[in-house]
Amino acid sequence: MKAQAPGGSQVLKNLREFITKAEKLGKYPRNTVIGLLAAVRVVEEGLLPDEPDDPMYITEHLEEIYNRQMSKLNLTAASVETYIGRVKRALTDYHQYGSDPKAFLAWKPRIIQRAPRSRPKETKPSPPEVATEPAAATAAMPAAPANSNRLKMLVWSLRPDLNIQIQLPVDMNQKDVERLTKLLRLEAELSES
C-alpha cells in the first residue's frame, strides 16, 4: 500500500472525478452527487497523511475515519452511517465502472424517484419565532443545544465554492420548513440593510 501524495489522497481525488463524470453522463442525479461529494470530502479531511492511499484500506477504515470527524464537524451517528453508505456506494461504483470506459458507458444505475410527501392541509401559519439581531449576533449562539441527539447535520453546497452545515430536527415537518424559510428571508433582509 502506498502512502498519500503530498496533495492528499489520489484515490479520493479519482473518486471525486468519477462522481463528477458520472453526473455529466447522467449516471447520478445532482442531489446524489452533492451528497456523495460531501461524504468524500469528510473522508479526505479525516484521512491522516501517514495512512495508506488504498481504496481497500479506506473502505475498511471508514467508520474510524468518520469517528475522528464526528465531534469536529458535529456529526450525529445517523449522519455518519449515511456518509459511510455514500462513500461505500461511490467506491463500489468506481471499482466496477471507473477503470473500464465501456463498462462505464453501459452502466445503468438504478435511480430511485421518491413520490412527493403528502402534506396535511394547514390553517394560516403562525408567524415565525425569530431573533431580530443581525446575522453576526445570531452566529454567536451556541452550536449544539442540549437536545442535539434529536438533530441531524445537513451539509449542502450553497455555491460552487461554499458548503454550509445546518442542524435540523430528525422529525422535521412542513411547518418547520415554513418557519425556517421565514427565518432565512429575514436574515437576508437584515444582511442587505
N, C-alpha and C positions, 0 to 999 in steps of 0.2 A: 504494500500500500504506500502510495506516495503522499508526501506532505502537501499542504496547500501552497499555492503560488503566492507571492507577496501581495497581489491584488485581491486575495480571497479565494474561495473555492471555485475551481474550474468546473467541477461537477454542477454546482448550483448556478453558475453563470450559463452553462449549456442548458440547464433545465429551464431557466428564465427565457432563454432564446427559443427553446422548443415550445413553451407555453404561448409566447407571443406569435410564433409562426402558426401554431395550431389555431389561434384566434383568427389570424388573417385568412386562413383557409377554411374557416367556418367549422372547425372541429370542436371548439369550445365557445359558448356564448360569452359576451363581455363580462357579465356579473360573475361567472365562473372564473374567468381569467383574473379578475380583481381579487377574488378570494384565494386563488392558487398563488398568485404573486405575493400577496400579503403573508401567506403562510411560509413561503420560501424565504422571504425577507427576514422573518423571525429566526429561521434556522441559520441564515447567514450571520446574523448578529450574535447568535448563541454559540456558533461553532468556534472553538478555540483554535488559535494558529497552529498549535502542535498536534491537532487531531488530523487523522488521515483524510485525504481528499478522495474518498472512495464511496460510490453510491451504496454499496452493501453496508459499509460502516455507518453511513449517515442514516440509512433505513433502520438498522438495528439499534441506533442510539438516539432516535428522535425524541423519545419520552424524556431522556436525560437532558438533551439539548433544550427542550421546551421548559423543563422544570427549572433550569438555570434562568430562564427568561420570565417565569411566571410573576415574580414579585416586581421585577424591573419594569415590566410592561403592564402590570396589574391584570394579568390574565386569570380567568377562572379555570377550574378543572374542566368544565364543559368546553370552554374555548380551546383549551389545549388539545382535548380529544378531537375536536373539529379540525384544528390546524394539522394535527398529526395525520388524520384521514386524508386531508387535501394533499399533503406532501407525498404520502404513500401513493395516492392515486396518480399524481403527476410523475413520480419516479417510475411507477409501473408502466404508464403510457409511454414515457420516454424510452424505457428499456425495450418495449415491444415495437415501437414505431419510429423512434428518434434517429436510429442509425441506418435505417433502410428506407430510402426515398419512395420505393414502390409500395412498401407496406404503409408508409405514412399517407400517401395519396389514396390508397384503397381503404384506409381506416374509416369506419363509420361508427363513431361513438354514439352511445345511447344518450340522448338529451331528454331530460325529464321536464315536461311542461306542467307546471303546477296551475291548478284552477284558482281563480281569484277567490279569496275568502269571502264567505257571505257575511255581510255587515248588518247588525241589527239596526232597525230604524231608531233614530235618536231625536229627542226634542232639541230645542235650541241649546247649543253647547254653552257651558258656563265660561266666563272669562278666565284666562289662564292666571295662575298664581305665579307671578314672576317678580324678580327683583328689578328695581328701576335704576340700579347703579350702572355706570358704563361697563363695557366689556372687560376692561382692565381690573376693575374691582371684583367682578364675578369670577375672574380667573384665579383669584387668590383663595377661593373657597377650597375646603378640603376635598381631595380626590376620591377617597373611598369612605362612604358613610358606614355606620355600624351594621347596616343590613346588606353589605356588599355581597354576601352569599346569595342574594336574590337578584344579582345583577350579572349581565354578560357584557363582555367587551366587544364592540364592533369597530373594526379597523376598516377605513374607507379611503379610497383615493379620491380626494376632493378635486384636485387638479393634477396634471401630469407630474408636477414636481412636489406635491404635498399630500401626505397621508394624514388623516386625522383619526383619533380614537375617541369613541363615545361609549360611556357606560349606560346600558339600557336595562330595564327590568326584564327578567326572563318571561314574565306573564304580560308583556306589553299588549295593549288593546288599542282600538281605533281612537278612543277618547284621549289616551296618552299621546298618540301621534298628532292629533289636532292641537293639543296643548304645547307640544314641542315645536310644532310648526309656528304657532303664535309667538313662542319664545324666540325662535330664530329670526322671525321677521322683526321683532322688537330690537334684538341685538343688532341687526343690520341697520335699522333706522338710527339707533344710538351711535353706531360706528360712523355713519355718514354725516351726522350733525356735529 
